[in-house]
Amino acid sequence: MAIDKWLFTQHLNGKHLPTLRFYIWSNPTISLGYHQNNYPESWENIVWQGKKLDLVKRPTGGRAVLHQGDLTYSVVTSGLSNSRILAYQKICEFLISGWEKLGISLSYGTAGRGYIHNPNCFGTATNADLVTQEGYKLIGSAQLRRNDVILQHGSMRLQPDEELFALVFGESISQSLNFPVDISIDDVTTALIEAARDRFHAEFHVQGFSDAEWQEILSFV
């Protein structure tokens, strides 16, 4: 997520084009929303399969996300609507379209303001989140905005471990994703990139980071 914040800052300063990223987490990690200061003290000492869970702070808002068995997407762009909801919906178009190609229909959640009292991002679905027809919250998203530059990233909950989820949040996963076993993460990213290309009328080029850029990124950790 330090990369996300660095790309946001670069684009804000006119030094980098809009970007689309996908990544998975090397270790199970809980990410807290930027303003989420209250959370269970036990989260700082959870051990899973012999390793302590990492606990990090996101540059974006929202509530806690358990990154395990998920795929994270990240979009840095500018020039969208001043309305937060309209900007969410514009960016989410490619997610809805891409998952439709994979056979899963998504729509926006409808949670009321009471959701802010739930520390678990996936415990409720707001109108910035995407749920399946069965009510499973597949994608939870959050934003950072400065001037007209937006960082929006989110977790796509593909194959979460139910035991670990219950250990962190003290509740079971209410539903499961009807995810075809023969669809890989590569299949998901390919479908989403194609959808983003169509929706944003853009061409994407894979680009790594130089040693100097990595040093700058590490300063955001």
C-alpha positions as CSV (number, residue, x, y, z in Angstrom):
1,M,0.0,0.0,0.0
2,A,3.0,2.3,0.3
3,I,3.3,1.8,-3.5
4,D,-0.4,3.0,-3.8
5,K,0.4,6.1,-1.7
6,W,3.6,6.8,-3.7
7,L,1.7,6.5,-7.0
8,F,-1.0,8.8,-5.7
9,T,1.6,11.5,-4.7
10,Q,3.4,11.2,-8.0
11,H,0.2,11.7,-10.0
12,L,-0.8,14.5,-7.7
13,N,2.5,16.2,-8.6
14,G,2.2,15.6,-12.3
15,K,5.0,13.1,-12.4
16,H,3.1,9.9,-13.2
17,L,0.3,8.7,-15.4
18,P,-2.9,7.1,-14.0
19,T,-2.3,3.6,-12.9
20,L,-4.0,0.3,-12.4
21,R,-2.5,-2.3,-10.1
22,F,-3.4,-5.8,-8.7
23,Y,-1.6,-7.5,-5.9
24,I,-1.9,-10.2,-3.2
25,W,-0.4,-10.2,0.3
26,S,2.6,-12.3,1.2
27,N,1.4,-12.6,4.8
28,P,-2.1,-12.5,6.3
29,T,-2.6,-8.8,7.3
30,I,-5.2,-6.6,8.8
31,S,-5.3,-3.1,7.3
32,L,-7.0,-0.4,9.2
33,G,-8.7,2.6,7.7
34,Y,-6.7,5.9,8.0
35,H,-9.0,7.3,10.7
36,Q,-9.7,3.9,12.4
37,N,-8.0,4.4,15.8
38,N,-10.2,2.1,17.8
39,Y,-9.8,-1.6,17.3
40,P,-9.5,-4.7,19.5
41,E,-6.2,-4.8,21.3
42,S,-6.0,-8.5,20.6
43,W,-5.4,-7.7,16.9
44,E,-1.8,-6.7,17.8
45,N,-1.0,-10.2,18.9
46,I,-2.9,-12.7,16.7
47,V,-0.8,-15.7,15.6
48,W,-1.9,-17.7,12.6
49,Q,-0.1,-20.8,11.4
50,G,3.0,-19.9,13.5
51,K,3.2,-16.3,12.3
52,K,2.0,-13.1,13.8
53,L,-0.5,-11.2,11.7
54,D,0.7,-7.9,10.4
55,L,-1.3,-4.8,11.3
56,V,-1.0,-1.8,9.0
57,K,-2.7,1.5,8.4
58,R,-4.1,2.3,5.0
59,P,-3.8,5.7,3.4
60,T,-7.5,5.5,2.7
61,G,-10.6,5.5,4.9
62,G,-13.0,2.8,5.9
63,R,-12.8,0.0,8.4
64,A,-10.6,-3.0,8.9
65,V,-9.9,-5.5,6.1
66,L,-8.4,-9.0,6.6
67,H,-6.1,-9.6,3.6
68,Q,-6.0,-13.3,3.2
69,G,-7.4,-15.2,0.3
70,D,-8.1,-11.9,-1.4
71,L,-6.9,-9.9,-4.4
72,T,-6.4,-6.2,-4.0
73,Y,-6.9,-3.7,-6.8
74,S,-5.7,-0.1,-6.9
75,V,-6.6,2.8,-9.2
76,V,-4.9,6.2,-9.3
77,T,-6.6,8.7,-11.6
78,S,-7.9,12.2,-11.8
79,G,-10.5,14.4,-13.5
80,L,-13.6,12.5,-12.2
81,S,-16.7,13.9,-10.6
82,N,-16.4,16.0,-7.4
83,S,-19.1,13.7,-6.0
84,R,-17.5,10.9,-4.0
85,I,-20.2,8.5,-4.8
86,L,-20.2,9.3,-8.6
87,A,-16.4,8.9,-8.6
88,Y,-16.7,5.5,-6.9
89,Q,-19.3,4.4,-9.4
90,K,-17.2,5.6,-12.4
91,I,-14.2,3.6,-11.2
92,C,-16.3,0.6,-10.2
93,E,-17.7,0.2,-13.7
94,F,-14.7,-1.9,-14.7
95,L,-15.1,-4.1,-11.7
96,I,-18.7,-4.8,-12.4
97,S,-18.1,-5.4,-16.1
98,G,-15.0,-7.6,-15.6
99,W,-16.8,-9.8,-13.0
100,E,-19.8,-10.1,-15.3
101,K,-17.4,-11.7,-17.9
102,L,-16.5,-14.2,-15.2
103,G,-20.2,-15.1,-14.7
104,I,-20.8,-13.1,-11.4
105,S,-23.2,-10.2,-11.4
106,L,-22.5,-7.4,-8.9
107,S,-24.5,-4.5,-7.6
108,Y,-23.9,-1.8,-4.9
109,G,-24.6,-2.3,-1.2
110,T,-27.2,-0.4,0.7
111,A,-26.0,-0.1,4.3
112,G,-27.2,2.8,6.4
113,R,-25.0,5.0,8.6
114,G,-24.9,2.4,11.4
115,Y,-22.1,0.6,9.5
116,I,-19.5,3.0,11.0
117,H,-19.9,1.2,14.3
118,N,-18.8,-2.1,12.8
119,P,-15.0,-2.4,12.8
120,N,-15.1,-5.1,10.1
121,C,-15.2,-3.7,6.5
122,F,-16.9,-6.8,5.2
123,G,-19.5,-6.8,8.0
124,T,-21.7,-4.5,6.0
125,A,-22.0,-3.2,2.4
126,T,-22.3,0.5,1.7
127,N,-23.1,2.1,-1.7
128,A,-19.4,2.1,-2.4
129,D,-19.2,-1.7,-2.1
130,L,-20.1,-4.4,-4.5
131,V,-22.2,-7.5,-3.6
132,T,-23.3,-10.6,-5.5
133,Q,-27.0,-11.4,-6.2
134,E,-26.9,-13.7,-3.2
135,G,-25.8,-10.9,-1.0
136,Y,-22.1,-11.8,-0.6
137,K,-19.9,-8.8,-0.3
138,L,-17.2,-9.5,-2.9
139,I,-15.5,-6.1,-3.1
140,G,-14.9,-3.4,-0.4
141,S,-13.3,-0.2,-1.5
142,A,-11.9,3.0,0.0
143,Q,-10.6,6.3,-1.3
144,L,-8.1,9.0,-0.7
145,R,-8.8,12.2,-2.5
146,R,-6.8,15.4,-2.9
147,N,-7.8,18.2,-5.3
148,D,-9.1,16.1,-8.3
149,V,-6.7,13.2,-7.8
150,I,-8.1,9.9,-6.4
151,L,-6.6,6.8,-5.0
152,Q,-9.2,4.1,-4.9
153,H,-8.2,0.6,-3.8
154,G,-10.2,-2.3,-2.5
155,S,-10.1,-6.0,-1.5
156,M,-11.8,-8.7,-3.6
157,R,-12.7,-11.4,-1.1
158,L,-12.1,-14.6,-3.1
159,Q,-11.3,-17.6,-0.8
160,P,-11.0,-16.3,2.8
161,D,-10.2,-18.8,5.5
162,E,-13.3,-19.0,7.7
163,E,-11.4,-20.0,10.9
164,L,-9.0,-17.0,10.6
165,F,-11.9,-14.7,9.8
166,A,-13.7,-15.8,12.9
167,L,-10.5,-15.5,15.0
168,V,-10.1,-11.8,13.9
169,F,-13.7,-10.6,13.9
170,G,-15.4,-13.0,16.3
171,E,-18.0,-13.9,13.7
172,S,-18.4,-16.3,10.9
173,I,-18.6,-15.5,7.2
174,S,-22.3,-15.4,6.6
175,Q,-22.1,-16.5,3.0
176,S,-19.6,-17.8,0.5
177,L,-18.7,-16.8,-3.0
178,N,-19.9,-19.1,-5.7
179,F,-16.4,-18.9,-7.3
180,P,-15.7,-21.4,-10.1
181,V,-12.7,-23.5,-9.0
182,D,-11.2,-23.4,-12.5
183,I,-10.9,-19.6,-12.5
184,S,-7.4,-18.4,-11.3
185,I,-6.3,-15.0,-10.0
186,D,-4.6,-14.5,-13.4
187,D,-8.0,-15.1,-15.1
188,V,-9.6,-12.5,-12.8
189,T,-6.9,-9.8,-13.4
190,T,-7.0,-10.5,-17.2
191,A,-10.8,-10.0,-17.3
192,L,-10.6,-6.8,-15.2
193,I,-7.8,-5.3,-17.3
194,E,-9.8,-5.9,-20.4
195,A,-12.8,-4.3,-18.8
196,A,-10.8,-1.3,-17.6
197,R,-9.4,-0.9,-21.1
198,D,-12.9,-0.8,-22.5
199,R,-14.5,1.4,-19.8
200,F,-11.7,3.9,-19.5
201,H,-10.8,3.9,-23.2
202,A,-7.2,3.4,-22.2
203,E,-4.1,1.3,-23.1
204,F,-2.2,-0.2,-20.2
205,H,1.6,-0.9,-20.2
206,V,3.3,-3.0,-17.6
207,Q,6.1,-1.0,-15.9
208,G,8.4,-1.8,-12.9
209,F,10.1,0.5,-10.5
210,S,13.7,1.7,-10.6
211,D,16.0,1.4,-7.6
212,A,15.6,5.1,-7.0
213,E,11.8,4.8,-7.1
214,W,11.9,1.9,-4.6
215,Q,13.9,4.0,-2.2
216,E,11.2,6.7,-2.5
217,I,8.4,4.1,-2.0
218,L,10.1,2.8,1.2
219,S,9.9,6.3,2.7
220,F,6.1,5.9,2.6
221,V,6.1,2.8,4.7
